[in-house]
Each structure stands twice: as C-alpha cells, then as structure tokens.
Amino acid sequence: MGYKPGSSLGKDGSGRTEPVPITIKEGRGGLGRDEAIKRLKERKQKIMEERARELVAGFDPVAFRAKMREKHMARRTESDLSKAQKSCRQLDLSKEYAEPMESWFWPKDRLPKLDEDDQEDEEEDEEEEPAFSVEEQLVMVVEYLRTEHTYCLFCAISFISETDMTGTCPGPTREDHDADDD
C-alpha cells in the first residue's frame, strides 16, 4: 500500500499522479487579492454591459432628434440675441445714445479684471438676470431695432423708411425669413 512513483495516490488509485505545483507569488498583495480584483473587474463589466443594454433598449430616435433640435434651436436663438444686441449697441451709438433702453439690449462687456472692490461690484451686477427668457429678449430687441432704427436683423439691412421695410422685409422673425428662402 505505499507510494509508488508514477502511480496515483489514494486507496482507489484515483488521486493525483503529479505533485501539487508550486507557484511563486509576485508582488506585495495579500493572498486572495488577485481574485478579489478579478471579481471586481467582472462586476464592473457586468454593470457596464447592463447599462449599455438599457441604453440601447430605451433609445428612442424620435425623442433624441427632438432633443437635439431643441438644443440647436436654443443655441441659434442665443446667437441671434447676441447679434441683435451687438447691432443694437452699434446703431444706438451711431445715434449718440449713451445708454441702452434696457440693460440687456446691449451685450455685456467683458472688461479686464480690476481690483478686488471693483470685482465685487461687477459680480453683483452680473447676478442680476433679466426677468425674460432668451426668446422673449430676442423678440423685444428685434422689435426695438425695427421700430427705432428700421433695421432688420435677419435681412441685415437698415431700411430707408418703415414702409420700405414692410414692403421688402418678409417679417420680424427668422422663420419668416427662412420660409422666404424655400
């Protein structure tokens, strides 16, 4: 009944024929740390795969397009407001108006940094937000430009008279001008 080289161990002879291999541990991690890291990576991978499946399953191309269009229109409106404010300031200054009709009719100037006291005053001024949305501000500035300066932001033309503007310009909105292009 003893051990014979090349034969398996155990009463039935069903055990190992080769001795347990020696593996030399490298690094300073504790025993089982590698296994814990492996399980953590597998868990992270499962979570990421589940999120990807949920994202794909919940993706609605119509809603996505609508959201992207809404973002585009918001950026476009902000751009139009900025252009309108710059035009308003330029036309007001050409008529020698020292102040805008409303503070938000002209763009905010980005002046270089001053000393600490002036910075605090500027921060207080910047905190005051208009009570109107960007779209409402754009409508009011465009209306002001059309009535005060007979200027159409979307045609980019300063008309001779209001009758010339009403006869030539398609309307006060970008949609009026876009519809005219079609």
CNS distance restraints for C-alpha pairs under 8 A (distance, minus, plus):
assign (resid   3 and name CA) (resid   7 and name CA) 7.54 0.50 0.50
assign (resid   3 and name CA) (resid   9 and name CA) 7.09 0.50 0.50
assign (resid   6 and name CA) (resid  17 and name CA) 6.25 0.50 0.50
assign (resid   6 and name CA) (resid  18 and name CA) 7.88 0.50 0.50
assign (resid   7 and name CA) (resid  13 and name CA) 7.36 0.50 0.50
assign (resid   7 and name CA) (resid  17 and name CA) 5.74 0.50 0.50
assign (resid   8 and name CA) (resid  13 and name CA) 5.06 0.50 0.50
assign (resid   8 and name CA) (resid  14 and name CA) 6.13 0.50 0.50
assign (resid   8 and name CA) (resid  15 and name CA) 5.18 0.50 0.50
assign (resid   8 and name CA) (resid  16 and name CA) 5.20 0.50 0.50
assign (resid   8 and name CA) (resid  17 and name CA) 4.26 0.50 0.50
assign (resid   8 and name CA) (resid  18 and name CA) 7.85 0.50 0.50
assign (resid   9 and name CA) (resid  13 and name CA) 5.38 0.50 0.50
assign (resid   9 and name CA) (resid  14 and name CA) 6.61 0.50 0.50
assign (resid   9 and name CA) (resid  15 and name CA) 4.63 0.50 0.50
assign (resid   9 and name CA) (resid  16 and name CA) 5.81 0.50 0.50
assign (resid   9 and name CA) (resid  17 and name CA) 6.59 0.50 0.50
assign (resid  10 and name CA) (resid  14 and name CA) 6.23 0.50 0.50
assign (resid  10 and name CA) (resid  15 and name CA) 5.46 0.50 0.50
assign (resid  29 and name CA) (resid  33 and name CA) 6.01 0.50 0.50
assign (resid  29 and name CA) (resid  34 and name CA) 7.58 0.50 0.50
assign (resid  32 and name CA) (resid  36 and name CA) 6.29 0.50 0.50
assign (resid  33 and name CA) (resid  37 and name CA) 6.17 0.50 0.50
assign (resid  34 and name CA) (resid  38 and name CA) 6.15 0.50 0.50
assign (resid  35 and name CA) (resid  39 and name CA) 6.20 0.50 0.50
assign (resid  36 and name CA) (resid  40 and name CA) 6.11 0.50 0.50
assign (resid  37 and name CA) (resid  41 and name CA) 6.17 0.50 0.50
assign (resid  38 and name CA) (resid  42 and name CA) 6.24 0.50 0.50
assign (resid  39 and name CA) (resid  43 and name CA) 6.11 0.50 0.50
assign (resid  40 and name CA) (resid  44 and name CA) 6.18 0.50 0.50
assign (resid  41 and name CA) (resid  45 and name CA) 6.12 0.50 0.50
assign (resid  42 and name CA) (resid  46 and name CA) 6.20 0.50 0.50
assign (resid  43 and name CA) (resid  47 and name CA) 6.24 0.50 0.50
assign (resid  44 and name CA) (resid  48 and name CA) 6.17 0.50 0.50
assign (resid  45 and name CA) (resid  49 and name CA) 6.10 0.50 0.50
assign (resid  46 and name CA) (resid  50 and name CA) 6.10 0.50 0.50
assign (resid  47 and name CA) (resid  51 and name CA) 6.18 0.50 0.50
assign (resid  48 and name CA) (resid  52 and name CA) 6.15 0.50 0.50
assign (resid  49 and name CA) (resid  53 and name CA) 6.19 0.50 0.50
assign (resid  50 and name CA) (resid  54 and name CA) 6.17 0.50 0.50
assign (resid  51 and name CA) (resid  55 and name CA) 6.04 0.50 0.50
assign (resid  52 and name CA) (resid  56 and name CA) 6.11 0.50 0.50
assign (resid  53 and name CA) (resid  57 and name CA) 5.95 0.50 0.50
assign (resid  54 and name CA) (resid  58 and name CA) 5.86 0.50 0.50
assign (resid  55 and name CA) (resid  59 and name CA) 5.90 0.50 0.50
assign (resid  59 and name CA) (resid  64 and name CA) 7.75 0.50 0.50
assign (resid  60 and name CA) (resid  64 and name CA) 6.13 0.50 0.50
assign (resid  61 and name CA) (resid  65 and name CA) 6.04 0.50 0.50
assign (resid  62 and name CA) (resid  66 and name CA) 6.18 0.50 0.50
assign (resid  63 and name CA) (resid  67 and name CA) 6.09 0.50 0.50
assign (resid  64 and name CA) (resid  68 and name CA) 6.17 0.50 0.50
assign (resid  65 and name CA) (resid  69 and name CA) 5.99 0.50 0.50
assign (resid  66 and name CA) (resid  70 and name CA) 6.10 0.50 0.50
assign (resid  67 and name CA) (resid  71 and name CA) 6.30 0.50 0.50
assign (resid  68 and name CA) (resid  72 and name CA) 6.14 0.50 0.50
assign (resid  69 and name CA) (resid  73 and name CA) 6.05 0.50 0.50
assign (resid  70 and name CA) (resid  74 and name CA) 6.16 0.50 0.50
assign (resid  71 and name CA) (resid  75 and name CA) 6.27 0.50 0.50
assign (resid  72 and name CA) (resid  76 and name CA) 6.08 0.50 0.50
assign (resid  73 and name CA) (resid  77 and name CA) 6.02 0.50 0.50
assign (resid  74 and name CA) (resid  78 and name CA) 6.21 0.50 0.50
assign (resid  75 and name CA) (resid  79 and name CA) 6.11 0.50 0.50
assign (resid  76 and name CA) (resid  80 and name CA) 6.12 0.50 0.50
assign (resid  77 and name CA) (resid  81 and name CA) 6.11 0.50 0.50
assign (resid  77 and name CA) (resid 134 and name CA) 7.10 0.50 0.50
assign (resid  77 and name CA) (resid 135 and name CA) 6.59 0.50 0.50
assign (resid  77 and name CA) (resid 138 and name CA) 7.54 0.50 0.50
assign (resid  78 and name CA) (resid  82 and name CA) 6.18 0.50 0.50
assign (resid  78 and name CA) (resid 134 and name CA) 6.58 0.50 0.50
assign (resid  79 and name CA) (resid  83 and name CA) 6.26 0.50 0.50
assign (resid  80 and name CA) (resid  84 and name CA) 6.04 0.50 0.50
assign (resid  80 and name CA) (resid 138 and name CA) 7.23 0.50 0.50
assign (resid  81 and name CA) (resid  85 and name CA) 6.06 0.50 0.50
assign (resid  81 and name CA) (resid 134 and name CA) 7.23 0.50 0.50
assign (resid  81 and name CA) (resid 137 and name CA) 7.30 0.50 0.50
assign (resid  81 and name CA) (resid 138 and name CA) 5.09 0.50 0.50
assign (resid  81 and name CA) (resid 141 and name CA) 7.81 0.50 0.50
assign (resid  82 and name CA) (resid  86 and name CA) 6.26 0.50 0.50
assign (resid  82 and name CA) (resid 107 and name CA) 6.73 0.50 0.50
assign (resid  83 and name CA) (resid  87 and name CA) 6.12 0.50 0.50
assign (resid  83 and name CA) (resid 153 and name CA) 7.79 0.50 0.50
assign (resid  84 and name CA) (resid  88 and name CA) 5.94 0.50 0.50
assign (resid  84 and name CA) (resid 138 and name CA) 7.25 0.50 0.50
assign (resid  84 and name CA) (resid 141 and name CA) 6.54 0.50 0.50
assign (resid  84 and name CA) (resid 142 and name CA) 6.63 0.50 0.50
assign (resid  84 and name CA) (resid 153 and name CA) 6.38 0.50 0.50
assign (resid  85 and name CA) (resid  89 and name CA) 6.13 0.50 0.50
assign (resid  85 and name CA) (resid 104 and name CA) 7.68 0.50 0.50
assign (resid  85 and name CA) (resid 105 and name CA) 5.38 0.50 0.50
assign (resid  85 and name CA) (resid 106 and name CA) 4.57 0.50 0.50
assign (resid  85 and name CA) (resid 107 and name CA) 5.35 0.50 0.50
assign (resid  85 and name CA) (resid 141 and name CA) 7.16 0.50 0.50
assign (resid  86 and name CA) (resid  90 and name CA) 6.20 0.50 0.50
assign (resid  86 and name CA) (resid 106 and name CA) 6.24 0.50 0.50
assign (resid  86 and name CA) (resid 107 and name CA) 6.19 0.50 0.50
assign (resid  87 and name CA) (resid  91 and name CA) 6.03 0.50 0.50
assign (resid  87 and name CA) (resid 153 and name CA) 7.80 0.50 0.50
assign (resid  88 and name CA) (resid  92 and name CA) 5.85 0.50 0.50
assign (resid  88 and name CA) (resid 105 and name CA) 6.73 0.50 0.50
assign (resid  88 and name CA) (resid 106 and name CA) 6.36 0.50 0.50
assign (resid  88 and name CA) (resid 141 and name CA) 7.55 0.50 0.50
assign (resid  88 and name CA) (resid 145 and name CA) 6.50 0.50 0.50
assign (resid  89 and name CA) (resid  93 and name CA) 6.00 0.50 0.50
assign (resid  89 and name CA) (resid 100 and name CA) 7.27 0.50 0.50
assign (resid  89 and name CA) (resid 105 and name CA) 7.48 0.50 0.50
assign (resid  89 and name CA) (resid 106 and name CA) 5.29 0.50 0.50
assign (resid  89 and name CA) (resid 107 and name CA) 7.67 0.50 0.50
assign (resid  90 and name CA) (resid  94 and name CA) 6.17 0.50 0.50
assign (resid  91 and name CA) (resid  95 and name CA) 6.43 0.50 0.50
assign (resid  91 and name CA) (resid 149 and name CA) 7.13 0.50 0.50
assign (resid  92 and name CA) (resid  96 and name CA) 6.23 0.50 0.50
assign (resid  92 and name CA) (resid  97 and name CA) 5.19 0.50 0.50
assign (resid  92 and name CA) (resid  98 and name CA) 7.76 0.50 0.50
assign (resid  92 and name CA) (resid 100 and name CA) 7.34 0.50 0.50
assign (resid  93 and name CA) (resid  97 and name CA) 5.28 0.50 0.50
assign (resid  93 and name CA) (resid  98 and name CA) 6.73 0.50 0.50
assign (resid 100 and name CA) (resid 104 and name CA) 7.92 0.50 0.50
assign (resid 100 and name CA) (resid 105 and name CA) 6.05 0.50 0.50
assign (resid 100 and name CA) (resid 106 and name CA) 6.36 0.50 0.50
assign (resid 101 and name CA) (resid 105 and name CA) 6.72 0.50 0.50
assign (resid 102 and name CA) (resid 106 and name CA) 7.88 0.50 0.50
assign (resid 104 and name CA) (resid 108 and name CA) 7.58 0.50 0.50
assign (resid 104 and name CA) (resid 130 and name CA) 7.19 0.50 0.50
assign (resid 104 and name CA) (resid 137 and name CA) 7.93 0.50 0.50
assign (resid 105 and name CA) (resid 141 and name CA) 6.17 0.50 0.50
assign (resid 113 and name CA) (resid 119 and name CA) 7.04 0.50 0.50
assign (resid 114 and name CA) (resid 118 and name CA) 5.91 0.50 0.50
assign (resid 114 and name CA) (resid 119 and name CA) 6.16 0.50 0.50
assign (resid 115 and name CA) (resid 119 and name CA) 6.31 0.50 0.50
assign (resid 116 and name CA) (resid 120 and name CA) 6.37 0.50 0.50
assign (resid 117 and name CA) (resid 121 and name CA) 6.52 0.50 0.50
assign (resid 118 and name CA) (resid 122 and name CA) 6.18 0.50 0.50
assign (resid 119 and name CA) (resid 123 and name CA) 6.10 0.50 0.50
assign (resid 120 and name CA) (resid 124 and name CA) 6.34 0.50 0.50
assign (resid 121 and name CA) (resid 125 and name CA) 6.42 0.50 0.50
assign (resid 122 and name CA) (resid 126 and name CA) 6.15 0.50 0.50
assign (resid 123 and name CA) (resid 127 and name CA) 6.25 0.50 0.50
assign (resid 124 and name CA) (resid 128 and name CA) 7.05 0.50 0.50
assign (resid 132 and name CA) (resid 136 and name CA) 5.80 0.50 0.50
assign (resid 132 and name CA) (resid 137 and name CA) 6.09 0.50 0.50
assign (resid 133 and name CA) (resid 137 and name CA) 6.16 0.50 0.50
assign (resid 134 and name CA) (resid 138 and name CA) 6.13 0.50 0.50
assign (resid 135 and name CA) (resid 139 and name CA) 6.31 0.50 0.50
assign (resid 136 and name CA) (resid 140 and name CA) 6.29 0.50 0.50
assign (resid 137 and name CA) (resid 141 and name CA) 6.10 0.50 0.50
assign (resid 138 and name CA) (resid 142 and name CA) 5.98 0.50 0.50
assign (resid 139 and name CA) (resid 143 and name CA) 6.06 0.50 0.50
assign (resid 139 and name CA) (resid 173 and name CA) 7.98 0.50 0.50
assign (resid 140 and name CA) (resid 144 and name CA) 6.11 0.50 0.50
assign (resid 141 and name CA) (resid 145 and name CA) 6.13 0.50 0.50
assign (resid 142 and name CA) (resid 146 and name CA) 6.12 0.50 0.50
assign (resid 142 and name CA) (resid 152 and name CA) 7.35 0.50 0.50
assign (resid 142 and name CA) (resid 153 and name CA) 6.80 0.50 0.50
assign (resid 142 and name CA) (resid 172 and name CA) 7.06 0.50 0.50
assign (resid 143 and name CA) (resid 147 and name CA) 6.14 0.50 0.50
assign (resid 143 and name CA) (resid 172 and name CA) 7.33 0.50 0.50
assign (resid 144 and name CA) (resid 148 and name CA) 5.63 0.50 0.50
assign (resid 144 and name CA) (resid 149 and name CA) 7.57 0.50 0.50
assign (resid 145 and name CA) (resid 149 and name CA) 5.17 0.50 0.50
assign (resid 145 and name CA) (resid 150 and name CA) 6.25 0.50 0.50
assign (resid 145 and name CA) (resid 151 and name CA) 5.41 0.50 0.50
assign (resid 145 and name CA) (resid 152 and name CA) 6.94 0.50 0.50
assign (resid 145 and name CA) (resid 153 and name CA) 7.77 0.50 0.50
assign (resid 146 and name CA) (resid 150 and name CA) 4.37 0.50 0.50
assign (resid 146 and name CA) (resid 151 and name CA) 4.90 0.50 0.50
assign (resid 146 and name CA) (resid 152 and name CA) 5.91 0.50 0.50
assign (resid 146 and name CA) (resid 172 and name CA) 7.91 0.50 0.50
assign (resid 147 and name CA) (resid 151 and name CA) 7.84 0.50 0.50
assign (resid 147 and name CA) (resid 162 and name CA) 7.71 0.50 0.50
assign (resid 149 and name CA) (resid 158 and name CA) 7.19 0.50 0.50
assign (resid 150 and name CA) (resid 158 and name CA) 5.82 0.50 0.50
assign (resid 150 and name CA) (resid 159 and name CA) 5.45 0.50 0.50
assign (resid 150 and name CA) (resid 160 and name CA) 7.23 0.50 0.50
assign (resid 150 and name CA) (resid 161 and name CA) 6.47 0.50 0.50
assign (resid 150 and name CA) (resid 162 and name CA) 5.99 0.50 0.50
assign (resid 150 and name CA) (resid 165 and name CA) 6.86 0.50 0.50
assign (resid 151 and name CA) (resid 156 and name CA) 7.20 0.50 0.50
assign (resid 151 and name CA) (resid 157 and name CA) 5.79 0.50 0.50
assign (resid 151 and name CA) (resid 158 and name CA) 4.20 0.50 0.50
assign (resid 151 and name CA) (resid 159 and name CA) 5.97 0.50 0.50
assign (resid 151 and name CA) (resid 165 and name CA) 7.99 0.50 0.50
assign (resid 152 and name CA) (resid 156 and name CA) 5.59 0.50 0.50
assign (resid 152 and name CA) (resid 157 and name CA) 5.68 0.50 0.50
assign (resid 152 and name CA) (resid 158 and name CA) 6.50 0.50 0.50
assign (resid 152 and name CA) (resid 159 and name CA) 7.86 0.50 0.50
assign (resid 152 and name CA) (resid 165 and name CA) 7.95 0.50 0.50
assign (resid 152 and name CA) (resid 169 and name CA) 7.52 0.50 0.50
assign (resid 152 and name CA) (resid 172 and name CA) 7.19 0.50 0.50
assign (resid 153 and name CA) (resid 157 and name CA) 7.18 0.50 0.50
assign (resid 154 and name CA) (resid 172 and name CA) 7.92 0.50 0.50
assign (resid 154 and name CA) (resid 173 and name CA) 7.49 0.50 0.50
assign (resid 154 and name CA) (resid 174 and name CA) 6.29 0.50 0.50
assign (resid 154 and name CA) (resid 177 and name CA) 6.91 0.50 0.50
assign (resid 155 and name CA) (resid 169 and name CA) 7.07 0.50 0.50
assign (resid 155 and name CA) (resid 177 and name CA) 7.76 0.50 0.50
assign (resid 159 and name CA) (resid 164 and name CA) 6.35 0.50 0.50
assign (resid 159 and name CA) (resid 165 and name CA) 5.67 0.50 0.50
assign (resid 160 and name CA) (resid 164 and name CA) 6.39 0.50 0.50
assign (resid 160 and name CA) (resid 165 and name CA) 7.60 0.50 0.50
assign (resid 161 and name CA) (resid 165 and name CA) 6.34 0.50 0.50
assign (resid 162 and name CA) (resid 166 and name CA) 6.17 0.50 0.50
assign (resid 163 and name CA) (resid 167 and name CA) 6.04 0.50 0.50
assign (resid 164 and name CA) (resid 168 and name CA) 6.03 0.50 0.50
assign (resid 165 and name CA) (resid 169 and name CA) 5.35 0.50 0.50
assign (resid 166 and name CA) (resid 170 and name CA) 7.51 0.50 0.50
assign (resid 166 and name CA) (resid 171 and name CA) 7.55 0.50 0.50
assign (resid 170 and name CA) (resid 176 and name CA) 5.79 0.50 0.50
assign (resid 170 and name CA) (resid 177 and name CA) 5.90 0.50 0.50
assign (resid 170 and name CA) (resid 180 and name CA) 6.89 0.50 0.50
assign (resid 171 and name CA) (resid 176 and name CA) 5.35 0.50 0.50
assign (resid 171 and name CA) (resid 177 and name CA) 6.81 0.50 0.50
assign (resid 172 and name CA) (resid 176 and name CA) 6.97 0.50 0.50
assign (resid 173 and name CA) (resid 177 and name CA) 6.76 0.50 0.50
assign (resid 174 and name CA) (resid 178 and name CA) 6.03 0.50 0.50
assign (resid 175 and name CA) (resid 179 and name CA) 5.92 0.50 0.50
assign (resid 176 and name CA) (resid 180 and name CA) 6.35 0.50 0.50
assign (resid 177 and name CA) (resid 181 and name CA) 6.58 0.50 0.50
assign (resid 178 and name CA) (resid 182 and name CA) 6.90 0.50 0.50
